[in-house]
Amino acid sequence: MPSLVLTLSPLVPVLRAFCNSTCRTFTVKRHSSSKRWQARQQNDRYTREATVQGLKSRAAFKLLQIDEKYRIFRSGQTVVDLGYAPGSWSQVAVDRTKPNGRVLGIDIIPAQPPKGVSTIQGNFLSAEVQRYVQDFLRDPRRGRPHEDGYIMPDRGPEDLSQHALDIKAGNSGANQESNSELRTVDVVLSDMMMNTSGVNFKDHAGSMDLCHAALQFGYNVLKTGGNFVCKFYQGAEDKELEKQLRELFRRVHRLKPESSRNESKEAYFIGLERRG
Ligand SMILES: C[S@@+](CC[C@H](N)C(=O)[O-])C[C@H]1O[C@@H](n2cnc3c(N)ncnc32)[C@H](O)[C@@H]1O
């Protein structure tokens, strides 16, 4: 390192003069934002607690708080977790529906399935992916645990990611099917969220598409009395979504769980007791 010091040394007065005019502000800013980030991580009791409890992310606490308040799970239920990765909601669902529940997770990105969870990789906005999910659910034994352990999907985690045929919610072939044979599900969860752009209207619109797809799916597969939880990015169109939820569920709540960061525009709709 001496050579570096020697090389730099003639420049020191120049750098010092430059820094006097510009670097100080720059240094202070970087320092304070990285300090804020560090503090947030260290002080985030949910992040710490998730690690302690072996949960895949702090998101688990949002679902735990929702369940604490509205009691959405019961033992033996079938649960579909849309946008499950990395898997903490599925972990909660497995725990809350044991010993005989079944949990199916769907996500567009590949992830290691949490223990006891069957998974399908694919874009949930694809009609083909939705049809595949509905086929999986049609057989109530598929993905259900045995006395000697869990039955996993017969071909391992399913990868339908190549089916990227995007559909608008309410327009898919899969959406046409709604009959009692398909209504095998007790709880539909959707924590789906695309990568946000920072442009409020765009992020809200993208989130509404995902919510409408989840709600249409809930309409197709939920049993009478079934429950629904859906993350949404707040904005002008969420009132219309709430109205549609009220048509399908006896009780509808809007919640911002304590563990959801204040600065985030996310909130949750909880639809309880699907009408007959
Ligand atoms: C906030 S994360 C979910 C966290 C999860 N609930 C947990 O507890 O670990 C949102 C997920 O939605 C997924 N997602 C977004 N758009 C999707 C789509 N069109 N189809 C399937 N998954 C999607 C993302 O890949 C991401 O993994």
PDBQT file of the ligand as one rigid body, heavy atoms in Angstrom, charges set to zero:
ROOT
HETATM    1  C1  LIG A 301     -44.378 -10.444  -1.397  1.00  0.00    +0.000 C 
HETATM    2  S1  LIG A 301     -43.893 -11.873  -2.239  1.00  0.00    +0.000 S 
HETATM    3  C2  LIG A 301     -44.756 -13.126  -1.370  1.00  0.00    +0.000 C 
HETATM    4  C3  LIG A 301     -44.160 -13.480  -0.018  1.00  0.00    +0.000 C 
HETATM    5  C4  LIG A 301     -44.794 -14.731   0.547  1.00  0.00    +0.000 C 
HETATM    6  N1  LIG A 301     -46.183 -14.519   0.916  1.00  0.00    +0.000 N 
HETATM    7  C5  LIG A 301     -44.074 -15.219   1.765  1.00  0.00    +0.000 C 
HETATM    8  O1  LIG A 301     -44.637 -15.176   2.848  1.00  0.00    +0.000 OA
HETATM    9  O2  LIG A 301     -42.945 -15.688   1.642  1.00  0.00    +0.000 OA
HETATM   10  C6  LIG A 301     -44.827 -11.723  -3.721  1.00  0.00    +0.000 C 
HETATM   11  C7  LIG A 301     -44.679 -12.915  -4.666  1.00  0.00    +0.000 C 
HETATM   12  O3  LIG A 301     -45.638 -12.802  -5.712  1.00  0.00    +0.000 OA
HETATM   13  C8  LIG A 301     -45.089 -13.443  -6.844  1.00  0.00    +0.000 C 
HETATM   14  N2  LIG A 301     -45.829 -13.073  -8.060  1.00  0.00    +0.000 N 
HETATM   15  C9  LIG A 301     -45.969 -11.827  -8.590  1.00  0.00    +0.000 A 
HETATM   16  N3  LIG A 301     -46.676 -11.884  -9.727  1.00  0.00    +0.000 NA
HETATM   17  C10 LIG A 301     -47.023 -13.197  -9.920  1.00  0.00    +0.000 A 
HETATM   18  C11 LIG A 301     -47.763 -13.893 -10.923  1.00  0.00    +0.000 A 
HETATM   19  N4  LIG A 301     -48.273 -13.250 -11.976  1.00  0.00    +0.000 N 
HETATM   20  N5  LIG A 301     -47.912 -15.228 -10.798  1.00  0.00    +0.000 NA
HETATM   21  C12 LIG A 301     -47.364 -15.888  -9.755  1.00  0.00    +0.000 A 
HETATM   22  N6  LIG A 301     -46.651 -15.289  -8.764  1.00  0.00    +0.000 NA
HETATM   23  C13 LIG A 301     -46.477 -13.959  -8.848  1.00  0.00    +0.000 A 
HETATM   24  C14 LIG A 301     -43.650 -12.939  -6.837  1.00  0.00    +0.000 C 
HETATM   25  O4  LIG A 301     -42.818 -13.764  -7.622  1.00  0.00    +0.000 OA
HETATM   26  C15 LIG A 301     -43.319 -12.981  -5.336  1.00  0.00    +0.000 C 
HETATM   27  O5  LIG A 301     -42.644 -14.169  -4.992  1.00  0.00    +0.000 OA
ENDROOT
TORSDOF 0
